[in-house]
Amino acid sequence: MFGKRFAAVCSVVIMASAFPALAANDCAPFPRIALWGEYTHESVRKHVDQNLGGDWNAYVGEMQRQLDTLRQFHGRGSAVTVTRDGRTVRLAGEQLAQYILHADRRLGIVRCLAAVAEAHAVANFSTAAGIASDADTQPKRLGDEVLHRTYITVPEDMLDQLRKMAVRRSVKENRQTSVSEIVVEMLRREMRRSRH
């Protein structure tokens, strides 16, 4: 039992290939909607940084909830009122359907911007990006333990998930967290579980 679980956890991780960085211009521009005002990649980045502490997941969640609400109203044949900068517009029927299409497109672009932000955050962490520095090649110690380096090949989607975990932990703890650190913690937890 331990061998299978250990192998499964091992297959999950460590030091992989460089992260393919996305560029902001890989994201489509926002549709021009009078009710949205000047809605640009930069204005959205500023909003997320200044009002949400850089939490793109919160912003994507907010956009998704708004879109879901719009779809519910449209599905019931109801109208919605949209207000921005003191201007209120009532949307129903085909107008609401068009607005929903634009809102859906906006959500896709916001998701793209979130992925770009996460890619840039990962690229700033050399270990998470799989780039070894001279310091990384030296033996490491954790307390009395000497840590040894090993390389494991993992599927790209699994590596992406591990990188996201490292970035989230780095932001949450305000310190650099590597994919390797995440993997070591997972392996230690699994080893402790198998001993009991």
For each residue, the residues with C-beta under 8 A, 3 or more apart:
1: 4 5 194
2: 5 6 194
3: 6 7
4: 1 7 8
5: 1 2 8 9 190 193 194
6: 2 3 9 10 187 190 191 194
7: 3 4 10 11
8: 4 5 11 12
9: 5 6 12 13 186 187 190
10: 6 7 13 152 187
11: 7 8 152 154 158
12: 8 9 154 158 162 183 186
13: 9 10 152 154 158 162 179 180 182 183 186 187
14: 150 151 152 154 179 180 183
15: 127 130 132 149 151 152 179 180
16: 130 153 154 159 179
17: 130 159
18: 129 130 131
19: 119 122 123 128 129 130 163
20: 119
21: 119 120 123
22: 26 112 115 116 119
23: 26 116
24: 27 41 113 116
25:
26: 22 23 112 116
27: 24 41 109 112 113 116
28: 105 108 109 112
29: 40 41 109
30: 36 39 40 41 44 105 106 109
31: 102 105 106
32: 36
33: 36 39 99 102
34: 37
35: 82 84 87 89
36: 30 32 33 39 84 106
37: 34 84 85
38: 43
39: 30 33 36 43 44 106
40: 29 30 43 44
41: 24 27 29 30 44 45 109 113
42: 45 46
43: 38 39 40 46 47
44: 30 39 40 41 47 48 59 110 113
45: 41 42 48 49 113 117
46: 42 43 49 50
47: 43 44 50 51 52 59
48: 44 45 51 52 54 55 56 59 117
49: 45 46 52 53 54
50: 46 47
51: 47 48
52: 47 48 49 55 56 58 59
53: 49
54: 48 49 117 171
55: 48 52 58 59
56: 48 52 59 60 110 113 114 117 118
57: 60 61 114
58: 52 55 61 62
59: 44 47 48 52 55 56 62 63 110 114
60: 56 57 63 64 107 110 111 114
61: 57 58 64 65
62: 58 59 65 66
63: 59 60 66 67 103 106 107 110
64: 60 61 67 68 107
65: 61 62 68 69
66: 62 63 69 70 103
67: 63 64 70 71 100 103 104 107
68: 64 65 71 72
69: 65 66 72 73 80
70: 66 67 73 74 80 96 99 100 103
71: 67 68 74 75 100
72: 68 69 75 76
73: 69 70 76 78 79 80 96
74: 70 71 77 78 96 97 100
75: 71 72
76: 72 73
77: 74 92
78: 73 74 92
79: 73 90 91 92 96
80: 69 70 73 90 91 92 96
81: 88 89 90 91
82: 35 88 89 91 99
83: 86 87 88 89
84: 35 36 37 87
85: 37
86: 83
87: 35 83 84
88: 81 82 83
89: 35 81 82 83
90: 79 80 81
91: 79 80 81 82 95 96 99
92: 77 78 79 80 95 96
93: 96 97
94: 97 98
95: 91 92 98 99
96: 70 73 74 79 80 91 92 93 99 100
97: 74 93 94 100 101
98: 94 95 101 102
99: 33 70 82 91 95 96 102 103
100: 67 70 71 74 96 97 103 104
101: 97 98 104 105
102: 31 33 98 99 105 106
103: 63 66 67 70 99 100 106 107
104: 67 100 101 107 108
105: 28 30 31 101 102 108 109
106: 30 31 36 39 63 102 103 109 110
107: 60 63 64 67 103 104 110 111
108: 28 104 105 111 112
109: 27 28 29 30 41 105 106 112 113
110: 44 56 59 60 63 106 107 113 114
111: 60 107 108 114 115
112: 22 26 27 28 108 109 115 116
113: 24 27 41 44 45 56 109 110 116 117
114: 56 57 59 60 110 111 117 118
115: 22 111 112 118 119
116: 22 23 24 26 27 112 113 119 120
117: 45 48 54 56 113 114 120 121
118: 56 114 115 121 122 164 167
119: 19 20 21 22 115 116 122 123
120: 21 116 117 123 124
121: 117 118 124 125 167 170 171
122: 19 118 119 125 128 129 163 164 166 167
123: 19 21 119 120 129
124: 120 121
125: 121 122 128 129 166 167 170 176 177 178
126: 129 131 132 133 136
127: 15 130 131 132 136 176 178 179 180
128: 19 122 125 163 166 167 177 178 179
129: 18 19 122 123 125 126
130: 15 16 17 18 19 127 179
131: 18 126 127
132: 15 126 127 136 137
133: 126 136 137
134: 137 138
135: 138
136: 126 127 132 133 149
137: 132 133 134 149
138: 134 135
139: 146 147 148
140: 146 147
141: 144 145 146 147
142: 145 147
143:
144: 141
145: 141 142
146: 139 140 141
147: 139 140 141 142 184
148: 139
149: 15 136 137
150: 14
151: 14 15
152: 10 11 13 14 15
153: 16
154: 11 12 13 14 16 158 159 162
155: 158 159
156: 159 160
157: 160 161
158: 11 12 13 154 155 161 162
159: 16 17 154 155 156 162 163 179
160: 156 157 163 164
161: 157 158 164 165
162: 12 13 154 158 159 165 166 179 182 183
163: 19 122 128 159 160 166 167 179
164: 118 122 160 161 167 168
165: 161 162 168 169 179 182
166: 122 125 128 162 163 169 170 177 178 179 181 182
167: 118 121 122 125 128 163 164 170 171 177
168: 164 165 171 172
169: 165 166 172 173 177 181 182
170: 121 125 166 167 173 174 175 176 177
171: 54 121 167 168 174
172: 168 169
173: 169 170 177
174: 170 171
175: 170
176: 125 127 170
177: 125 128 166 167 169 170 173 181 182
178: 125 127 128 166 181 182
179: 13 14 15 16 127 128 130 159 162 163 165 166 182 183
180: 13 14 15 127 183 184
181: 166 169 177 178 184 185
182: 13 162 165 166 169 177 178 179 185 186
183: 12 13 14 162 179 180 186 187
184: 147 180 181 187 188
185: 181 182 188 189
186: 9 12 13 182 183 189 190
187: 6 9 10 13 183 184 190 191
188: 184 185 191 192
189: 185 186 192 193
190: 5 6 9 186 187 193 194
191: 6 187 188 194 195
192: 188 189 195 196
193: 5 189 190 196
194: 1 2 5 6 190 191
195: 191 192
196: 192 193
